[in-house]
Amino acid sequence: MTHSYVKSPCVMVCNQDENDICTGCFRSGKEIEEWNFYDDDEKRAVLKRTYQRYNAIHHGPGAKPEK
């Protein structure tokens, strides 16, 4: 097993909404379950989606990601 340099976005607030998205880290249930099997590129893609979900929820669809 190789070491991953991409840290999990988990904030220990595990609560799935009606769309199966965690309200703490904004990952889907599948992404949470499979996180440890993803390589770093896949993890970065998940993180990008979590940022998009966060912004869509907190700033509306099409919002530009926060820096």
N, CA, C and O atoms as a GROMACS GRO file, in nm:
protein
  268
    1MET      N    1   0.085  -0.118   0.000
    1MET     CA    2   0.000   0.000   0.000
    1MET      C    3   0.089   0.124   0.000
    1MET      O    4   0.186   0.133   0.076
    2THR      N    5   0.055   0.217  -0.085
    2THR     CA    6   0.132   0.340  -0.090
    2THR      C    7   0.069   0.444  -0.001
    2THR      O    8  -0.051   0.440   0.028
    3HIS      N    9   0.151   0.538   0.043
    3HIS     CA   10   0.103   0.644   0.131
    3HIS      C   11   0.028   0.749   0.049
    3HIS      O   12   0.073   0.788  -0.059
    4SER      N   13  -0.085   0.793   0.100
    4SER     CA   14  -0.162   0.897   0.034
    4SER      C   15  -0.126   1.032   0.095
    4SER      O   16  -0.113   1.045   0.217
    5TYR      N   17  -0.110   1.130   0.010
    5TYR     CA   18  -0.080   1.265   0.056
    5TYR      C   19  -0.205   1.353   0.060
    5TYR      O   20  -0.198   1.470   0.099
    6VAL      N   21  -0.318   1.298   0.019
    6VAL     CA   22  -0.443   1.373   0.018
    6VAL      C   23  -0.520   1.338   0.145
    6VAL      O   24  -0.558   1.223   0.166
    7LYS      N   25  -0.542   1.438   0.226
    7LYS     CA   26  -0.610   1.419   0.354
    7LYS      C   27  -0.760   1.407   0.336
    7LYS      O   28  -0.819   1.474   0.251
    8SER      N   29  -0.821   1.321   0.414
    8SER     CA   30  -0.966   1.306   0.412
    8SER      C   31  -1.033   1.436   0.457
    8SER      O   32  -0.985   1.502   0.549
    9PRO      N   33  -1.142   1.472   0.392
    9PRO     CA   34  -1.215   1.593   0.432
    9PRO      C   35  -1.308   1.570   0.552
    9PRO      O   36  -1.380   1.662   0.592
   10CYS      N   37  -1.307   1.452   0.609
   10CYS     CA   38  -1.396   1.419   0.720
   10CYS      C   39  -1.376   1.516   0.836
   10CYS      O   40  -1.263   1.543   0.878
   11VAL      N   41  -1.488   1.568   0.888
   11VAL     CA   42  -1.485   1.658   1.004
   11VAL      C   43  -1.561   1.598   1.122
   11VAL      O   44  -1.598   1.667   1.217
   12MET      N   45  -1.584   1.467   1.114
   12MET     CA   46  -1.651   1.391   1.221
   12MET      C   47  -1.794   1.440   1.247
   12MET      O   48  -1.842   1.433   1.360
   13VAL      N   49  -1.860   1.488   1.143
   13VAL     CA   50  -2.001   1.526   1.150
   13VAL      C   51  -2.072   1.441   1.044
   13VAL      O   52  -2.109   1.491   0.938
   14CYS      N   53  -2.089   1.315   1.075
   14CYS     CA   54  -2.141   1.220   0.977
   14CYS      C   55  -2.293   1.218   0.981
   14CYS      O   56  -2.354   1.161   1.071
   15ASN      N   57  -2.352   1.280   0.880
   15ASN     CA   58  -2.497   1.287   0.871
   15ASN      C   59  -2.534   1.305   0.724
   15ASN      O   60  -2.510   1.411   0.666
   16GLN      N   61  -2.591   1.201   0.663
   16GLN     CA   62  -2.629   1.205   0.522
   16GLN      C   63  -2.762   1.279   0.506
   16GLN      O   64  -2.855   1.256   0.583
   17ASP      N   65  -2.768   1.367   0.406
   17ASP     CA   66  -2.894   1.434   0.376
   17ASP      C   67  -2.979   1.346   0.285
   17ASP      O   68  -2.944   1.230   0.260
   18GLU      N   69  -3.090   1.399   0.235
   18GLU     CA   70  -3.180   1.321   0.151
   18GLU      C   71  -3.120   1.282   0.017
   18GLU      O   72  -3.173   1.195  -0.052
   19ASN      N   73  -3.009   1.344  -0.020
   19ASN     CA   74  -2.939   1.312  -0.145
   19ASN      C   75  -2.815   1.224  -0.121
   19ASN      O   76  -2.734   1.207  -0.212
   20ASP      N   77  -2.802   1.169   0.000
   20ASP     CA   78  -2.689   1.084   0.039
   20ASP      C   79  -2.557   1.161   0.040
   20ASP      O   80  -2.451   1.104   0.014
   21ILE      N   81  -2.564   1.290   0.071
   21ILE     CA   82  -2.444   1.374   0.083
   21ILE      C   83  -2.423   1.405   0.230
   21ILE      O   84  -2.516   1.448   0.300
   22CYS      N   85  -2.301   1.384   0.278
   22CYS     CA   86  -2.269   1.413   0.418
   22CYS      C   87  -2.273   1.564   0.440
   22CYS      O   88  -2.214   1.641   0.364
   23THR      N   89  -2.343   1.605   0.545
   23THR     CA   90  -2.354   1.749   0.574
   23THR      C   91  -2.228   1.804   0.640
   23THR      O   92  -2.218   1.925   0.662
   24GLY      N   93  -2.133   1.717   0.673
   24GLY     CA   94  -2.007   1.762   0.732
   24GLY      C   95  -1.898   1.780   0.629
   24GLY      O   96  -1.833   1.885   0.623
   25CYS      N   97  -1.877   1.677   0.546
   25CYS     CA   98  -1.765   1.683   0.449
   25CYS      C   99  -1.811   1.696   0.304
   25CYS      O  100  -1.728   1.717   0.215
   26PHE      N  101  -1.941   1.684   0.279
   26PHE     CA  102  -2.000   1.700   0.147
   26PHE      C  103  -1.961   1.591   0.048
   26PHE      O  104  -1.968   1.611  -0.073
   27ARG      N  105  -1.919   1.474   0.100
   27ARG     CA  106  -1.896   1.358   0.013
   27ARG      C  107  -2.024   1.275   0.007
   27ARG      O  108  -2.107   1.279   0.099
   28SER      N  109  -2.039   1.200  -0.102
   28SER     CA  110  -2.151   1.107  -0.111
   28SER      C  111  -2.120   0.985  -0.025
   28SER      O  112  -2.005   0.962   0.013
   29GLY      N  113  -2.223   0.908   0.004
   29GLY     CA  114  -2.202   0.786   0.080
   29GLY      C  115  -2.102   0.694   0.012
   29GLY      O  116  -2.016   0.635   0.078
   30LYS      N  117  -2.112   0.682  -0.120
   30LYS     CA  118  -2.020   0.597  -0.197
   30LYS      C  119  -1.876   0.650  -0.186
   30LYS      O  120  -1.782   0.573  -0.168
   31GLU      N  121  -1.860   0.782  -0.197
   31GLU     CA  122  -1.726   0.841  -0.187
   31GLU      C  123  -1.666   0.818  -0.049
   31GLU      O  124  -1.545   0.795  -0.038
   32ILE      N  125  -1.748   0.824   0.054
   32ILE     CA  126  -1.699   0.797   0.190
   32ILE      C  127  -1.654   0.652   0.203
   32ILE      O  128  -1.546   0.623   0.253
   33GLU      N  129  -1.739   0.561   0.156
   33GLU     CA  130  -1.709   0.418   0.165
   33GLU      C  131  -1.583   0.381   0.088
   33GLU      O  132  -1.506   0.296   0.133
   34GLU      N  133  -1.561   0.442  -0.027
   34GLU     CA  134  -1.451   0.402  -0.114
   34GLU      C  135  -1.325   0.488  -0.099
   34GLU      O  136  -1.225   0.461  -0.166
   35TRP      N  137  -1.328   0.589  -0.013
   35TRP     CA  138  -1.216   0.684   0.002
   35TRP      C  139  -1.081   0.613   0.014
   35TRP      O  140  -0.986   0.650  -0.055
   36ASN      N  141  -1.070   0.515   0.100
   36ASN     CA  142  -0.941   0.450   0.125
   36ASN      C  143  -0.892   0.367   0.007
   36ASN      O  144  -0.776   0.323   0.007
   37PHE      N  145  -0.977   0.344  -0.092
   37PHE     CA  146  -0.937   0.268  -0.210
   37PHE      C  147  -0.900   0.358  -0.328
   37PHE      O  148  -0.846   0.310  -0.428
   38TYR      N  149  -0.928   0.487  -0.316
   38TYR     CA  150  -0.896   0.582  -0.424
   38TYR      C  151  -0.748   0.616  -0.423
   38TYR      O  152  -0.685   0.621  -0.318
   39ASP      N  153  -0.694   0.640  -0.544
   39ASP     CA  154  -0.558   0.694  -0.549
   39ASP      C  155  -0.568   0.846  -0.529
   39ASP      O  156  -0.678   0.901  -0.523
   40ASP      N  157  -0.454   0.912  -0.520
   40ASP     CA  158  -0.455   1.055  -0.490
   40ASP      C  159  -0.529   1.138  -0.595
   40ASP      O  160  -0.595   1.236  -0.561
   41ASP      N  161  -0.519   1.102  -0.722
   41ASP     CA  162  -0.591   1.176  -0.826
   41ASP      C  163  -0.742   1.162  -0.808
   41ASP      O  164  -0.815   1.259  -0.824
   42GLU      N  165  -0.787   1.042  -0.775
   42GLU     CA  166  -0.930   1.021  -0.751
   42GLU      C  167  -0.976   1.099  -0.628
   42GLU      O  168  -1.085   1.156  -0.627
   43LYS      N  169  -0.893   1.103  -0.524
   43LYS     CA  170  -0.927   1.179  -0.404
   43LYS      C  171  -0.936   1.327  -0.434
   43LYS      O  172  -1.026   1.395  -0.383
   44ARG      N  173  -0.847   1.378  -0.517
   44ARG     CA  174  -0.853   1.520  -0.555
   44ARG      C  175  -0.981   1.549  -0.633
   44ARG      O  176  -1.040   1.656  -0.617
   45ALA      N  177  -1.023   1.456  -0.717
   45ALA     CA  178  -1.148   1.473  -0.792
   45ALA      C  179  -1.268   1.476  -0.696
   45ALA      O  180  -1.361   1.554  -0.715
   46VAL      N  181  -1.265   1.392  -0.594
   46VAL     CA  182  -1.371   1.393  -0.493
   46VAL      C  183  -1.370   1.527  -0.420
   46VAL      O  184  -1.476   1.587  -0.400
   47LEU      N  185  -1.253   1.574  -0.381
   47LEU     CA  186  -1.245   1.703  -0.311
   47LEU      C  187  -1.300   1.816  -0.396
   47LEU      O  188  -1.368   1.905  -0.344
   48LYS      N  189  -1.273   1.813  -0.525
   48LYS     CA  190  -1.327   1.916  -0.615
   48LYS      C  191  -1.479   1.912  -0.612
   48LYS      O  192  -1.544   2.016  -0.606
   49ARG      N  193  -1.537   1.791  -0.616
   49ARG     CA  194  -1.683   1.779  -0.609
   49ARG      C  195  -1.736   1.827  -0.475
   49ARG      O  196  -1.844   1.886  -0.470
   50THR      N  197  -1.663   1.801  -0.366
   50THR     CA  198  -1.711   1.847  -0.234
   50THR      C  199  -1.715   2.000  -0.230
   50THR      O  200  -1.809   2.056  -0.173
   51TYR      N  201  -1.617   2.066  -0.288
   51TYR     CA  202  -1.616   2.213  -0.293
   51TYR      C  203  -1.735   2.264  -0.374
   51TYR      O  204  -1.801   2.361  -0.336
   52GLN      N  205  -1.762   2.197  -0.487
   52GLN     CA  206  -1.876   2.236  -0.571
   52GLN      C  207  -2.007   2.217  -0.495
   52GLN      O  208  -2.095   2.303  -0.501
   53ARG      N  209  -2.021   2.106  -0.425
   53ARG     CA  210  -2.143   2.081  -0.347
   53ARG      C  211  -2.159   2.185  -0.236
   53ARG      O  212  -2.268   2.240  -0.216
   54TYR      N  213  -2.051   2.211  -0.165
   54TYR     CA  214  -2.056   2.311  -0.058
   54TYR      C  215  -2.104   2.445  -0.113
   54TYR      O  216  -2.195   2.506  -0.057
   55ASN      N  217  -2.044   2.488  -0.220
   55ASN     CA  218  -2.079   2.618  -0.278
   55ASN      C  219  -2.221   2.620  -0.331
   55ASN      O  220  -2.290   2.721  -0.318
   56ALA      N  221  -2.267   2.510  -0.391
   56ALA     CA  222  -2.404   2.504  -0.442
   56ALA      C  223  -2.503   2.515  -0.327
   56ALA      O  224  -2.607   2.580  -0.340
   57ILE      N  225  -2.473   2.451  -0.215
   57ILE     CA  226  -2.562   2.453  -0.099
   57ILE      C  227  -2.560   2.589  -0.030
   57ILE      O  228  -2.665   2.642   0.006
   58HIS      N  229  -2.441   2.645  -0.014
   58HIS     CA  230  -2.428   2.768   0.065
   58HIS      C  231  -2.434   2.898  -0.017
   58HIS      O  232  -2.458   3.005   0.038
   59HIS      N  233  -2.411   2.886  -0.148
   59HIS     CA  234  -2.407   3.008  -0.230
   59HIS      C  235  -2.494   2.998  -0.354
   59HIS      O  236  -2.498   3.093  -0.433
   60GLY      N  237  -2.562   2.889  -0.373
   60GLY     CA  238  -2.650   2.870  -0.488
   60GLY      C  239  -2.580   2.804  -0.604
   60GLY      O  240  -2.458   2.811  -0.616
   61PRO      N  241  -2.657   2.738  -0.690
   61PRO     CA  242  -2.600   2.670  -0.808
   61PRO      C  243  -2.522   2.768  -0.895
   61PRO      O  244  -2.563   2.883  -0.914
   62GLY      N  245  -2.411   2.722  -0.948
   62GLY     CA  246  -2.330   2.805  -1.036
   62GLY      C  247  -2.240   2.903  -0.965
   62GLY      O  248  -2.171   2.982  -1.030
   63ALA      N  249  -2.238   2.899  -0.832
   63ALA     CA  250  -2.152   2.991  -0.757
   63ALA      C  251  -2.007   2.956  -0.780
   63ALA      O  252  -1.970   2.840  -0.795
   64LYS      N  253  -1.925   3.058  -0.782
   64LYS     CA  254  -1.781   3.036  -0.800
   64LYS      C  255  -1.723   2.986  -0.668
   64LYS      O  256  -1.761   3.034  -0.562
   65PRO      N  257  -1.630   2.887  -0.675
   65PRO     CA  258  -1.570   2.836  -0.553
   65PRO      C  259  -1.499   2.944  -0.472
   65PRO      O  260  -1.440   3.036  -0.529
   66GLU      N  261  -1.506   2.932  -0.341
   66GLU     CA  262  -1.432   3.024  -0.254
   66GLU      C  263  -1.284   2.995  -0.264
   66GLU      O  264  -1.245   2.880  -0.284
   67LYS      N  265  -1.203   3.094  -0.252
   67LYS     CA  266  -1.057   3.076  -0.257
   67LYS      C  267  -1.004   3.049  -0.119
   67LYS      O  268  -0.884   3.031  -0.101
   0.00000   0.00000   0.00000
